[in-house]
Amino acid sequence: KIDNVITNLGRNDILDKYFRGAAYTQTMRMGLKGTGTAVAADTQASHASWLEQGGTNAPVYTGNRPAITFNAAASQAISHTAQTFAITSSGTVFGCFINNGGSATKDDTTGTLFSAGDFTGGSKAVANLDTLSVTYTCNG
């Protein structure tokens, strides 16, 4: 579980698409977040207080940022099937982030950083060959 910050750009993205009917594309991807506090002013290109994990920053995982598809909203919340990350080095994962419209490539700075935050259950130490499962729920 993660308590996250929805970024200013993420909020604007929702408002534009939902209320204005602006062109919508949904390419949601999940990445892993290192230590540090996410703030509303963070963007995918600029989040100075924390680093993305998985590529340049340990722990590393195989493949790209996984795409996520949300289930239908229920009880003022939306979630998805757990994403699994096949870990290939040791380290500590502190949380996750959600990107819309960006590249699946780890460490890529494109797209809209929708949200980022730390796991509510605390950080997770991982080692080579571990599998980390992450589920993201957004409450309305």
C-alpha positions in Angstrom: 0.0 0.0 0.0 1.2 3.5 -0.8 0.2 6.9 0.4 1.1 9.1 -2.5 1.2 12.7 -3.6 -0.7 13.5 -6.8 1.4 16.0 -8.6 0.2 19.4 -9.9 0.6 18.2 -13.4 -1.3 15.0 -12.6 -4.2 17.0 -11.2 -4.2 19.3 -14.3 -4.1 16.2 -16.6 -7.2 14.8 -14.9 -9.1 18.1 -15.0 -8.3 18.7 -18.6 -9.4 15.3 -19.7 -12.4 14.9 -17.6 -13.9 18.4 -17.4 -12.6 20.0 -20.6 -12.9 16.8 -22.7 -9.3 17.4 -24.0 -7.8 14.6 -26.1 -7.0 11.6 -24.0 -4.5 8.9 -24.2 -3.8 6.5 -21.4 -0.4 4.9 -21.3 0.0 4.4 -17.5 3.3 2.9 -16.4 4.6 2.1 -12.9 8.2 2.7 -11.7 9.9 2.2 -8.4 10.8 5.2 -6.1 13.9 5.5 -3.9 14.3 7.3 -0.7 13.1 10.9 -0.4 9.8 12.8 -0.2 7.6 13.3 -3.3 6.1 16.8 -3.6 3.3 18.2 -5.7 5.7 20.2 -7.8 7.6 17.1 -8.9 7.6 16.3 -12.7 9.0 13.2 -14.5 12.0 15.3 -15.5 12.5 17.0 -12.2 12.1 15.3 -8.8 15.2 16.3 -7.0 14.3 14.8 -3.6 14.1 11.2 -4.9 15.5 8.9 -7.6 13.9 6.3 -9.8 15.1 2.8 -9.1 15.5 0.0 -11.5 17.9 1.3 -14.1 20.8 3.5 -13.0 19.9 3.3 -9.3 19.7 0.1 -7.4 17.9 -2.1 -6.8 17.7 -3.0 -10.5 14.9 -5.0 -12.0 14.5 -6.7 -15.4 12.6 -5.3 -18.3 11.0 -1.9 -18.6 8.5 0.1 -16.5 5.4 -2.1 -16.6 2.2 -0.8 -18.2 -0.8 -0.8 -15.9 -4.5 -1.0 -16.8 -6.9 0.1 -14.1 -10.0 -1.9 -13.2 -13.4 -0.1 -13.2 -13.8 2.4 -10.3 -15.7 1.1 -7.3 -16.4 2.7 -3.9 -14.6 5.9 -5.0 -11.4 4.1 -5.7 -9.6 2.6 -8.7 -6.9 -0.1 -8.6 -5.2 -2.6 -10.9 -3.8 -6.1 -10.8 -0.4 -6.3 -8.9 2.7 -5.5 -11.0 5.7 -7.7 -10.4 9.3 -6.6 -10.5 12.0 -9.2 -11.0 14.8 -7.8 -8.9 18.4 -8.4 -10.1 20.4 -6.6 -7.4 20.1 -5.8 -3.7 18.8 -2.6 -2.2 15.8 -1.0 -0.6 12.6 0.1 -2.5 10.8 2.9 -0.8 7.7 3.3 -3.0 6.4 3.7 -6.5 5.3 6.3 -9.0 2.8 6.4 -11.9 3.6 8.0 -15.2 1.1 8.7 -18.0 2.2 9.0 -21.6 5.9 8.5 -21.0 8.3 5.9 -22.2 8.5 2.5 -20.7 12.3 2.9 -20.5 13.6 3.2 -17.0 15.1 6.7 -16.1 13.2 8.3 -19.1 12.0 11.8 -18.3 9.0 12.1 -20.7 5.3 11.9 -19.9 3.3 13.2 -17.0 4.3 12.2 -13.5 0.9 11.6 -12.1 1.8 10.5 -8.6 4.6 9.3 -6.4 4.9 8.1 -2.8 6.3 5.7 -0.2 4.8 2.4 0.7 2.6 2.8 3.8 3.9 -0.4 5.2 7.5 1.0 5.0 10.4 0.4 2.7 11.2 -3.1 1.4 14.7 -4.6 1.3 15.2 -6.8 -1.7 17.9 -9.0 -3.1 18.9 -10.6 -6.4 16.2 -13.0 -7.6 13.5 -11.5 -5.4 10.1 -10.7 -6.9 8.4 -7.5 -5.6 4.6 -7.2 -6.2 3.1 -3.7 -6.1 -0.6 -2.7 -6.2 -1.6 0.9 -6.6 -5.0 2.2 -5.5 -6.2 5.7 -6.0 -9.0 6.9 -3.8 -11.3 9.7 -5.1 
